[in-house]
Amino acid sequence: MEFVNPAILFGAGLAAIPVVLHLIMRQQPKLLEFPALRFLQSRQQSNRRRMKLRHWILLALRVLAICLLAMALARPSIRAAGMLGDSEAPTAAALIFDTSPRMAYRTENKTRLEVAQDISRWLLPRLPAESSIAVIDANPGDPVFQIDQSTALQRIDRLDTSGAGRPIVELLEGALRLLKESTLVRKEVYIFTDLSQPAWQVDSPDRLQKQLAELKGIGVYVIDVGVTDPKNLSLDELQLSGQMLARNSPLRVATALNSEGMAGKFLVELSLIDAAGQPEKRGEETVEIAPGESKSIDFPLITGLTEGTHQGTVRFVGEDSLAIDNTRYFTVQVKPPWKVLVAAGAPVEDRAENFTQALAPTEFRRNGQARYTFDVIPFAELAKRNIEDYAAICLLDPPALEDATWQRLGDFARAGGGVGIFLGPAATLQGMNTPAAQELLPGELDHQASNPDGVVSMSTRDDQHAMLAKFRSRRGQVPWEEFPIYRWWQFKNLHDGVAVALPMVNDRPAVLERPFGKGRVVTMTTPVSELSDVSDNNRWNQLWGIGSWPFFTLTNEMMLYLVGSTEGQLNYAAGQPAVLHIDPNRRFSTVLVSTPRGESLRSSPNQLNDVQVTATGSPGNYRVRAGGDTDGVNLGFSANLSSEASRLNRVNPDRLTEVFGDLPFRLAKNKDEIDRNVSLDRVGRELFPLLIALVAILLAVEHLLANRFYREPAPSAAPAGAAAARS
């Protein structure tokens, strides 16, 4: 317990006054009439006992009233459990700001971050003198104490939202580590947040609660600057048909419009950036949406893209309270068609027909829209073919090959090429289990397997591999059972690093991947080169057929994976480092990186001639240039917010209790609540109102008892002949 005016406690000495008055102002004897003198003695003793008890009760009430009054005027307070030090003691304070994109939500012409900055500017002068102050935001980096309050204020003024946000719990853990290093006894944390769910995600809060328990007496204040009923439209992450496209290949762009509390018809536009840097509209869609809905948008195919880097935007036309998620950015690179070498058994053209048609239909080849150009050869020519110019090599039902051929394929994959191996009836245990073959294959070939209880099929229930990305939107709806597999090769003793990219329904591998140097080797355990006239008894599968879109899609995604289309990433999450590959034959000492904010940054390629850009916190399109317009390079990439970065749904207050555990925390929505909470924690809860109420009650009781005890009895006539006496 503490006192604001402890000197007034000496006023409790006034409690001696009632005692003195009690001794001085004794009650004078009263005149009593007795019917008989023999009762005088007993009546006198009874009166004395009753008067003595009454006096002690009144004396105690008066003394207690004076003591309570003195204590009330001293303004005592009970401090919250664990709080240490007086109200003016210096504090180690950490001010944590959620600077995620959500904090750009604007109401009453102020963003949530601007509201947080206003409150923090009001709070800083109210911290005790000589306090240590740390200003922490969602950008990467370890927190530090500012030099002084003025420096902390400047740091607050410079705060801005960033796409590279971190959860509040992660920021709080960093703040606790910093506060633990401080020698100041009192420690306080102020968290400025809009209480959105993504900011408070934590899988296991045990570590945080342990850190909080180690800092005895810490005060935690959660300052809610959010809105209770947010209204916002946002665009979902873009779905592109590819980031690396072959010349004249169409580009497909799809997304979704999400609504939080808004309804109506809204226009969404797709634009490409032209040579002058201006947007050129290439498509638009009108979307009618209700609150809480998400509507898919699939724009018409974009054709006629020339070789080079192309960038564009998809944007919601209009205004809402959060503008940062109204636009999505994308980058694609158009290259000449990939050259693919296909080796097959005789008859070569017939064996490769289905495979090559699935990847590059005749019509596409005729009008120049095919992604690939194929050279189809027999296996015997692999040993003498120059394979360095190809992006991928596919072996359709390979037999036993010479060790030198396996070694050439290994060198090709090691240098960054893709090798696809589609096993079939031509494979043999002896030919595939040689040391040279095992350098590429995922493991030892064991036996040809079949299902005696019936047929099996492929399964994309686990679609996390990059080759299966196109199946995610149709999860559970892919009719693999219509395209059965009768026989397949079974492996044993898989090599280190081998992953099952696609299993069958019986959990046997259908497609396996083995990383190999800079490239990769993909092996399918059942063939894709069976002739149409093969007998049913000898058929391995029925993957090809009318309506076989699942295997058509899988074949295309596998080839894109092999040629490196999925590896050449051009679209990143904001804050994620971007890596661009420059032709090794073209060397530049420095390149110029242009950011969406209009900044120009210089960077140097590494030994592999790769450019790494880490300053990607701002969503938008980035350009990387070097060597001039004629002989130089002109590359680019895009950075976008994640869908979660602009989700405004608020966290349940019970969730905060789960995060902080048993540690008491204060939740405030305005300056008055902050002031009251901090005062309660530093000074404690004042007892003045309670003590004054008790004083009033005691005085009232004393008054009632005094009137009752000393009330004059009503006069009555004495009977005739009675004796009178004074007691």
TORTOR-958631 format. One record per residue (C-alpha): x, y, z; residue in one letter. Coordinates in steps of 0.2 Angstrom, whole numbers, plus 5000, padded with zeros to 4 digits. Example, Ala and Ser with C-alpha at 12.3 -4.5 7.8 and 13.67 -1.06 7.14 Angstrom:
! TORTOR-958631
506249785039A;506849955036S;
END
This chain:
! TORTOR-958631
500050005000M;500650184996E;500050355001F;500050514991V;500050625007N;500850515020P;501150675032A;499250685035I;499350515043L;499950605059F;498250675059G;497750505067A;498450585083G;496850675084L;496050515089A;496550565107A;495250705108I;493750585111P;494750495124V;495150665133V;493350715131L;492850555138H;493850575154L;493450755157I;491550755152M;490950615163R;489050605165Q;488450685181Q;487350585192P;485550585188K;484050605200L;483150435202L;481650405212E;481550235220F;480050155228P;481150075241A;482850115247L;483349935248R;483449935228F;484650085228L;486249985229Q;485849855215S;485149985203R;486750095205Q;487849945200Q;486849905185S;486850085179N;488750095180R;488949935170R;487849995156R;488550175155M;490350105155K;489949995140L;489050135130R;490450245133H;491750125126W;490750095110I;490550275107L;492350305111L;492850165098A;491750235085L;492450415087R;494250365087V;494050245072L;493150385062A;494550505065I;495850375060C;494950335044L;494750515040L;496650545042A;497050395031M;495750445018A;496550615017L;498250535015A;497550454999R;498150275001P;498150154986S;498449974983I;499649934970R;499349794957A;500249634960A;502049634955G;502149814952M;503749894959L;504450064962G;503550234963D;502650324950S;504050434945E;505350294944A;506250274926P;505450144915T;506150024902A;504750044889A;504549954872A;503250034860L;502749894847I;501949954831F;501049834819D;501649914803T;500849784792S;499849834776P;498249824786R;498749974796M;498450084781A;496550064783Y;495850234783R;494350304792T;493950484797E;495450534785N;496750444796K;497550274794T;497650154808R;499550184809L;499250374810E;498150344825V;499450244833A;500750374830Q;499650514838D;499350414853I;501150364855S;501650554853R;500450594868W;501150444878L;502950484877L;503050644888P;502050544901R;503350414903L;504450454918P;506050554916A;507650454911E;506650314904S;507350194891S;506250184876I;506250064861A;505250094846V;504949924837I;504049894820D;503649744809A;505249764798N;506649644800P;508049684813G;508449674831D;507649804843P;508649934852V;508350074864F;508350244857Q;509650374863I;508350484871D;506450534870Q;506750654855S;507550514845T;506150394849A;504950534843L;505850544827Q;505850364825R;503950364827I;503650494815D;504650394801R;503550244803L;502750174788D;501750014783T;502749884774S;502349724765G;503749634775A;502649624791G;502949504806R;501649444818P;501449544834I;502049394845V;503649384836E;503949574839L;503449554857L;504749414860E;506049524853G;505549664864A;505549554880L;507349504876R;507849684875L;506949734891L;507749584900K;509449674897E;508849834905S;509449864923T;507849974926L;506649894938V;505049934930R;504649874913K;503249914901E;502649864884V;501449954873Y;500749864858I;499849964845F;498749854835T;497149844825D;496849674833L;496749584816S;496849394817Q;498449374806P;499449484817A;499049374832W;499449204825Q;500549094836V;500548904835D;501248884853S;501249034865P;502248934879D;503849014874R;503149194875L;502349154892Q;503949094899K;504849254893Q;503449354902L;503549254918A;505449294919E;505149474919L;504349504936K;503149644937G;503049694918I;501649794913G;500849754896V;499649874887Y;498749824871V;498149974862I;496749944850D;496750064835V;495649954824G;493849974818V;492549854824T;491649844807D;492949854793P;492349874775K;493549824761N;493849744744L;495349654740S;496149554725L;496749384728D;498449314723E;498649304704L;498649134695Q;499749144679L;499849004666S;501749024668G;503149144672Q;504249084658M;503349074642L;503849024625A;503649144611R;501849174605N;501149064620S;499549134627P;499649204644L;498149164656R;497849274671V;496649234685A;496249304702T;494749324714A;493849484721L;493549464740N;492349574750S;492249624768E;490649714772G;490449784754M;489149744741A;488849794723G;489549784705K;491349824703F;492549834688L;494249744688V;495549784674E;497049694667L;498449804660S;500149774652L;501549904654I;502049964637D;503850024631A;503450194637A;503050134655G;501150174653Q;499750044657P;498849974641E;497149894646K;497049714639R;495449654648G;494149694661E;492849604670E;491249674680T;491049574696V;489449584707E;489849534724I;488949524742A;489749554759P;490849404764G;490949334746E;492449294735S;492149294716K;493349214704S;493949314689I;494749234673D;495349364660F;495349324642P;497049244636L;498349374631I;499249334615T;500549404604G;501849434617L;503549464610T;505249394617E;505749484633G;505149534650T;503349594651H;502449674667Q;500749714671G;499349744684T;497649684689V;496749824699R;495049854706F;494350014699V;493650124713G;494050174731E;493950084747D;494650114765S;496250004761L;496950044744A;498549944746I;497649774741D;496749844726N;498149814714T;499149654710R;500749654700Y;501449524688F;502949484678T;503249354664V;504749324653Q;504449264635V;505849154627K;506049064611P;505248884612P;506148764622W;507148634613K;506748454619V;507648294614L;506548144614V;507247964613A;506047824610A;506047644604G;505547584587A;504447644578P;505147804585V;503847924578E;502347814584D;503047794601R;503347974604A;501648034595E;500548044610N;501848124621F;502348264609T;500648304604Q;500148334622A;501548454624L;501448544607A;499948504596P;500148514577T;499048664576E;500148754588F;501748714579R;501048764563R;500548944569N;502048964580G;501148954597Q;502048794603A;503048804619R;504248664613Y;505148604598T;505548424598F;506948314590D;506448134591V;507848004590I;508047814593P;509047774609F;510547724599A;510847904593E;510947974611L;512847924612A;513348034598K;512048174599R;512548354605N;511448374620I;512048534627E;510848644617D;509248564624Y;508248614639A;507648444643A;507948264637I;506548134639C;506847944638L;505247854633L;505347674639D;507247664639P;508147494638P;509847464645A;511047604640L;512847614639E;513747674654D;514447824644A;512647874639T;512047874657W;513647974661Q;513248104648R;511448124654L;512148144672G;513248284666D;511848364657F;510748364673A;512148414684R;512448574672A;510548624675G;509648524662G;508048414665G;508048224662V;506348134661G;506347944662I;504747854658F;504947674662L;504047534653G;504247354647P;505947384639A;506747414656A;507747264664T;508347244682L;510147204675Q;510147354664G;509447484676M;510347434692N;512147464685T;513147594694P;513047714679A;511147704678A;510947714697Q;511747884696E;510147954688L;508747834694L;507947864711P;508347684717G;508647504714E;507347434702L;506447284711D;505147204700H;503647244689Q;502147264700A;500247244698S;498747244709N;497947074710P;496347144717D;496047254703G;496747414694V;497447564703V;497647744697S;498647904701M;498148014716S;498348204718T;497648214736R;499348274741D;499648414728D;501048514736Q;502448474723H;502648614710A;502248494696M;500448474704L;500048664706A;498748664693K;497748524702F;497548624718R;496048724712S;495148554708R;495648464723R;494548304725G;493848324708Q;495148244697V;494448084689P;496047984690W;495047824692E;494447834674E;496247814668F;496847654677P;498647584679I;498847404677Y;500747384679R;502147484685W;503947464691W;504347454710Q;505947524717F;506847474733K;508147564743N;507747744737L;509347864736H;509548004748D;508548164743G;507248064732V;505448124734A;503848054729V;503048194718A;501448094714L;500847924722P;499547804716M;498047764727V;498947614734N;500347734740D;501547664728R;502647794719P;502047854701A;503247994699V;504848024709L;506048164708E;507948164711R;508848334712P;510448324702F;511748464703G;510848614696K;509548514687G;508348374691R;507848204686V;506048144686V;505547964684T;503847894680M;503547714685T;502347674671T;502547714652P;501847854641V;502347774624S;501247624622E;500547594604L;498747604602S;498647424595D;499447344610V;498347194617S;497447214633D;498447074641N;500047174638N;499447354642R;500247444656W;498947584658N;497647684650Q;498247854654L;497947914636W;496147924629G;494648034626I;494448164640G;496148124648S;496448304653W;497248254670P;498648164662F;498748294648F;498948424662T;500148324672L;501248294656T;501348484653N;501748524671E;503148394671M;503948464656M;503848644662L;504648584678Y;506048494668L;506448644657V;506548754672G;504948864669S;504448834687T;506148874693E;506349044685G;505349134698Q;504849314693L;503449344705N;503849354724Y;502949394740A;503349574747A;504949564758G;505549404750Q;507349414742P;507249404723A;508549324712V;508749354693L;509849254682H;510849344669I;511649254654D;513349194660P;514049254644N;513549434648R;514549504662R;514149674671F;515049744686S;513449834692T;511549834688V;510249964692L;508749914701V;507150024700S;505850004714T;504050044714P;504350194725R;505450274711G;507150234720E;508650174710S;509750044719L;511449984713R;511849794714S;513249684709S;513049514701P;513849364710N;515049234703Q;513549144695L;513049304687N;511449314698D;510749474704V;509949464722Q;508749604727V;508249614746T;507349784746A;505749704740T;504649774754G;503549884743S;502249794732P;502449834714G;503449804698N;505349804699Y;506549824684R;508449774683V;509449854669R;511249854664A;512349894648G;511150014639G;509649984628D;510549904614T;511749774621D;511149774639G;509949674649V;508149734654N;507449614666L;506149624680G;505149544693F;503549584704S;503249584723A;501449564730N;500649564747L;500049394753S;498149374754S;498349364773E;499249534774A;497549634771S;496349524780R;495449634793L;494449514803N;494749544821R;495449434834V;494249374848N;494849444865P;494949274872D;496349244860R;497349374869L;497149284885T;497749124876E;499349224870V;499749304887F;499249164898G;499149204917D;500049374915L;498749514917P;498749634902F;497749794899R;496649824884L;496350004879A;495550094865K;495850284869N;497050394878K;495850404894D;495950214896E;497750214893I;498050344907D;496850254919R;497750084916N;499450154918V;498950244933S;498250094941L;499749994937D;501050124943R;500150204958V;498850074962G;496950084965R;496550234977E;495550194993L;494950374996F;493150344990P;492950185001L;493750265016L;492750425015I;491150315014A;491650215029L;491950375039V;490250435034A;489450275040I;490450275056L;489850455060L;488050405056A;488150255068V;488950355081E;487650495080H;486250365081L;486950275096L;487350435105A;485550495103N;484950325110R;486150305124F;485950485131Y;484050505128R;483150595143E;481850475150P;480050545150A;479550625167P;478350535178S;477450575195A;478150495210A;476950385220P;476350455237A;477450415251G;478850365240A;480650405246A;481750515235A;483650505234A;485050565223R;486150425216S;
END
